[in-house]
């Protein structure tokens, strides 16, 4: 009965556009065991004398304020790293990293992006060197990324000062107002590309993203976020590798190094 109640509640959230299918799917593996345990504890307490119930619950109630204080701490900064090998030297790869052209959406179709997770489209840059502003455009909007390290053709780093919603929720409705998608629950803070020269005129291209997720339990949600960020990295890095290895000189919106 406890589990059925949770599923019914999830369906109501979906019906009233408070949540979408994907977020509910990710939350249920965490919520259902907790709900089932709560139902079992409640059933066992129903047959106990009232005074015994008060005594058994007094310690957990005293611990609750401490749990609230623990949740108030700033979420930890997490890092995701992805590597690919590019069949081109760093000098050719650099401009494409700075501002890569349109990613064909029919290449490397992923179930993750088909569910509504924001997918990278293209990147452009305004300016040159440290202080230039990179715009990495996704299906839900653009990341605004002021450049903090400009060391061609080896190292590009940037902060993230603005970001779009991480996904478009699947729902019966056109728009779902899920608070965790708009209140900065998932926050990208900075990123970088490193181009390491390899023998044979090749490049090891490394992409890194640092982010915080302010939703408990942090370790559980970070598993999902790590997978999503890694898939975004792969989509971008593999596209850069294809463009750089193409016999035609790529046309990108990037200043000359």
C-alpha positions as CSV (number, residue, x, y, z in Angstrom):
1,X,0.0,0.0,0.0
2,X,2.9,2.4,0.8
3,X,4.5,1.8,-2.6
4,X,1.2,2.1,-4.5
5,X,0.6,5.4,-2.7
6,X,4.0,6.7,-3.9
7,X,3.4,5.7,-7.4
8,X,0.0,7.3,-7.3
9,X,1.6,10.5,-6.0
10,X,4.2,10.4,-8.8
11,X,1.4,10.1,-11.4
12,X,-0.3,13.2,-9.8
13,X,2.9,15.2,-10.1
14,X,3.1,14.2,-13.7
15,X,-0.6,15.0,-14.3
16,X,-0.3,18.5,-12.8
17,X,2.9,19.3,-14.6
18,X,5.0,19.6,-11.4
19,X,7.4,16.9,-12.6
20,X,8.3,15.1,-15.8
21,X,8.8,11.4,-16.7
22,X,12.6,11.4,-16.6
23,X,13.0,13.0,-13.2
24,X,10.3,10.8,-11.7
25,X,12.0,7.8,-13.2
26,X,15.3,8.8,-11.6
27,X,13.7,9.6,-8.2
28,X,11.7,6.4,-7.8
29,X,14.6,4.0,-7.2
30,X,15.5,6.2,-4.2
31,X,11.9,7.0,-3.1
32,X,10.3,3.5,-3.3
33,X,12.6,1.7,-0.8
34,X,12.4,4.6,1.6
35,X,8.6,4.6,1.3
36,X,8.4,0.9,1.7
37,X,10.5,1.0,4.9
38,X,8.4,3.9,6.3
39,X,5.2,1.9,5.7
40,X,6.7,-1.2,7.4
41,X,7.8,0.9,10.4
42,X,4.4,2.6,10.6
43,X,2.6,-0.8,10.5
44,X,4.8,-2.2,13.3
45,X,4.3,0.9,15.5
46,X,0.5,0.7,15.0
47,X,0.4,-2.3,17.4
48,X,2.6,-0.8,20.1
49,X,1.5,1.1,23.2
50,X,1.5,4.9,22.7
51,X,4.1,5.5,25.5
52,X,6.5,3.1,23.9
53,X,6.0,4.8,20.5
54,X,6.9,8.2,22.1
55,X,10.0,6.7,23.7
56,X,11.2,5.0,20.4
57,X,10.7,8.2,18.4
58,X,12.3,10.7,20.8
59,X,15.9,10.1,19.7
60,X,15.2,10.4,15.9
61,X,13.2,13.6,16.6
62,X,16.2,15.1,18.4
63,X,18.5,14.2,15.5
64,X,16.4,16.0,12.9
65,X,17.8,19.5,13.6
66,X,21.3,18.1,13.1
67,X,20.3,16.6,9.7
68,X,18.9,20.0,8.7
69,X,22.3,21.7,9.5
70,X,24.1,19.0,7.5
71,X,22.0,19.6,4.4
72,X,22.7,23.4,4.6
73,X,26.4,22.8,3.8
74,X,27.5,23.9,0.3
75,X,27.5,21.0,-2.1
76,X,30.9,19.6,-3.1
77,X,32.6,20.5,-6.3
78,X,32.7,17.5,-8.6
79,X,34.7,16.8,-11.8
80,X,33.9,14.8,-14.9
81,X,36.7,14.1,-17.4
82,X,36.5,12.6,-20.9
83,X,39.3,11.8,-23.4
84,X,39.4,11.1,-27.1
85,X,42.2,10.8,-29.6
86,X,42.0,13.1,-32.6
87,X,43.7,12.2,-35.9
88,X,45.1,15.7,-36.4
89,X,47.8,17.9,-34.7
90,X,46.9,20.3,-31.9
91,X,47.4,23.3,-34.2
92,X,44.5,22.1,-36.4
93,X,42.3,21.1,-33.5
94,X,42.6,24.3,-31.5
95,X,40.3,26.6,-33.5
96,X,37.6,23.9,-33.6
97,X,37.8,23.5,-29.8
98,X,37.4,27.2,-29.3
99,X,34.3,27.4,-31.5
100,X,33.1,24.2,-33.1
101,X,30.5,24.2,-36.0
102,X,27.1,22.7,-36.0
103,X,26.8,19.1,-34.7
104,X,24.7,17.0,-37.1
105,X,21.8,15.7,-34.9
106,X,21.6,12.5,-36.9
107,X,25.1,11.4,-35.9
108,X,25.5,9.2,-32.8
109,X,21.9,9.2,-31.8
110,X,21.7,8.7,-28.0
111,X,18.7,7.6,-26.0
112,X,19.7,10.0,-23.3
113,X,19.3,13.1,-25.6
114,X,16.2,11.6,-27.1
115,X,14.6,11.7,-23.7
116,X,15.0,15.5,-23.5
117,X,18.4,16.0,-21.9
118,X,20.0,19.2,-23.3
119,X,22.2,18.3,-26.3
120,X,25.1,20.4,-27.5
121,X,24.6,22.1,-30.9
122,X,27.5,24.4,-31.7
123,X,29.9,26.9,-30.0
124,X,31.0,30.4,-31.0
125,X,33.2,33.0,-29.4
126,X,33.3,36.8,-29.0
127,X,36.8,38.2,-28.7
128,X,40.2,36.7,-28.4
129,X,42.3,35.5,-25.5
130,X,41.6,35.8,-21.8
131,X,38.4,37.7,-21.3
132,X,36.8,36.5,-24.6
133,X,33.3,35.1,-24.1
134,X,32.5,31.6,-25.4
135,X,28.9,30.6,-26.1
136,X,28.2,26.9,-26.1
137,X,24.8,26.5,-27.5
138,X,22.5,23.6,-26.5
139,X,19.0,22.6,-27.4
140,X,17.7,24.4,-24.3
141,X,19.8,27.5,-24.6
142,X,23.4,28.7,-24.3
143,X,26.2,28.4,-21.7
144,X,28.0,31.7,-21.3
145,X,31.7,31.0,-20.7
146,X,34.2,33.8,-20.1
147,X,37.7,32.5,-21.0
148,X,40.2,32.3,-18.1
149,X,43.1,30.5,-19.8
150,X,44.0,31.0,-23.5
151,X,47.2,29.0,-24.3
152,X,47.0,27.9,-27.9
153,X,47.2,25.1,-29.0
154,X,47.3,23.4,-25.6
155,X,44.9,24.7,-23.0
156,X,41.5,26.5,-23.0
157,X,39.7,27.1,-19.7
158,X,36.6,29.1,-18.9
159,X,34.1,29.9,-16.1
160,X,30.4,29.4,-16.5
161,X,28.4,32.5,-15.6
162,X,25.1,31.5,-17.1
163,X,23.5,28.2,-18.2
164,X,20.2,27.0,-19.7
165,X,17.9,24.4,-18.2
166,X,19.6,20.9,-18.2
167,X,16.7,19.2,-20.0
168,X,13.2,19.5,-21.4
169,X,11.0,17.2,-19.4
170,X,8.8,14.5,-21.1
171,X,5.2,15.2,-20.1
172,X,1.6,15.4,-21.3
173,X,2.0,19.1,-21.2
174,X,4.1,21.5,-23.4
175,X,5.9,23.0,-20.4
176,X,6.7,21.5,-17.0
177,X,7.6,23.9,-14.2
178,X,10.0,21.6,-12.3
179,X,11.7,23.7,-9.6
180,X,14.9,21.7,-9.7
181,X,15.4,22.6,-13.4
182,X,15.2,26.3,-12.9
183,X,16.6,27.1,-9.4
184,X,20.2,26.1,-9.9
185,X,20.0,22.6,-8.4
186,X,22.6,21.5,-11.0
187,X,25.2,24.2,-11.5
188,X,28.2,24.0,-13.9
189,X,31.0,26.2,-12.5
190,X,33.8,25.9,-15.0
191,X,35.4,23.8,-17.7
192,X,38.5,23.3,-19.8
193,X,40.0,21.6,-22.8
194,X,43.5,20.3,-22.9
195,X,45.3,19.3,-26.2
196,X,48.1,16.9,-25.6
197,X,50.4,16.2,-28.6
198,X,50.8,12.5,-29.5
199,X,53.2,10.8,-31.9
200,X,52.1,10.6,-35.5
201,X,50.6,14.0,-35.7
202,X,47.7,13.1,-33.4
203,X,46.2,14.8,-30.4
204,X,44.8,13.6,-27.1
205,X,41.8,15.9,-26.5
206,X,40.7,16.1,-22.9
207,X,37.4,17.7,-21.7
208,X,36.7,18.5,-18.1
209,X,33.7,20.0,-16.3
210,X,33.3,21.0,-12.7
211,X,29.8,21.2,-11.2
212,X,27.8,21.2,-8.0
213,X,24.5,19.4,-7.4
214,X,22.5,20.8,-4.5
215,X,20.0,18.0,-4.0
216,X,20.2,15.3,-1.4
217,X,21.4,12.6,-1.3
218,X,24.2,14.3,-3.3
219,X,26.1,11.0,-4.0
220,X,23.0,9.4,-5.6
221,X,22.2,12.3,-7.9
222,X,25.8,12.8,-8.8
223,X,25.9,9.3,-10.4
224,X,23.2,10.5,-12.9
225,X,24.8,13.8,-13.5
226,X,28.2,12.2,-14.2
227,X,26.7,10.0,-16.9
228,X,24.9,12.9,-18.5
229,X,28.0,15.2,-18.5
230,X,30.2,12.4,-19.8
231,X,27.7,11.9,-22.7
232,X,27.8,15.6,-23.5
233,X,31.6,15.5,-23.5
234,X,31.7,12.6,-25.8
235,X,29.3,14.2,-28.3
236,X,31.4,17.4,-28.4
237,X,34.8,15.8,-28.4
238,X,33.9,13.2,-31.1
239,X,32.5,16.0,-33.3
240,X,35.6,18.0,-32.9
241,X,37.7,14.9,-33.8
242,X,35.6,14.3,-37.0
243,X,35.9,17.9,-38.1
244,X,39.6,18.1,-37.4
245,X,40.3,14.9,-39.3
246,X,38.3,16.0,-42.3
247,X,40.4,16.8,-45.4
248,X,38.6,20.1,-45.9
249,X,39.6,23.0,-43.7
250,X,36.7,23.5,-41.2
251,X,34.8,26.8,-41.2
252,X,34.4,27.9,-37.6
253,X,33.6,31.1,-35.8
254,X,37.0,31.5,-34.1
255,X,39.7,34.1,-34.2
256,X,43.1,33.1,-35.5
257,X,45.6,32.0,-33.0
